[in-house]
Amino acid sequence: HDVDIPTKKATFGMGCFWSNDSLFGVTPGVIRTRVGYSGGTTKNPHYRNLGDHTEVIELDYDPKTITYEDLLKMFWANHEYGLTKKLKRQYQSLILYHEEKQQVAAESSYKVMQNQCNGQLRTEIAPAGPFYPAEDYHQKYRLQGHKDLCRSLGLDSKKLQTSHVAARLNGYLVGIGGKTQFEQDIIRLGLNEKQAEYVRREFERNEGGGLAC
Ligand code: MHO
């Protein structure tokens, strides 16, 4: 049930990458996600030694279903630690663009936001450079709490970075995306009744819950 269509990449730093991963993972048009470290110059960063890198999420999206402008709206609206606070480089608000069209769109949305924030915005916009995937335990962090479900779907550590199903479940399991969208997604994702029922129960458990890191 992996989705094989042409995609484009987008890369964002929005604070802690766990929540962003869940948020984008259930967004229609986002096909795959992975989290990692980018935006810096030091080699081979690790979670305990980030150098000058930032926690980022890298998305593969279907531009026929979702535009880069839509992704930018989500970027501005969903920062874990806000847009104007002075933060460690780890949590820098960051847009890494992959083509000139993305650069133009990012810069023009930045101007609008900077006005709204009275010039206090601290977001950086830069060309995408090397991306270092984060350690396995950070990938689909929310989904990994559900070991039996992962096992029943054959989601090994590699697939946690490449699987569409993993991206979706990582959001649904914390209540993002909504029950209605989930119900419509079950067959497309290839979930069996037992797996679907498990996710439904999690929706109920998470009712009213938020996305704290
Ligand atoms: N609030 C989380 C941040 C982790 S995120 C991967 C923590 O304190 O562990 O940076």
Residues whose N, C-alpha, C, O or C-beta is under 5 A from the ligand:
A	BS01	MHO	C16 F17 C213
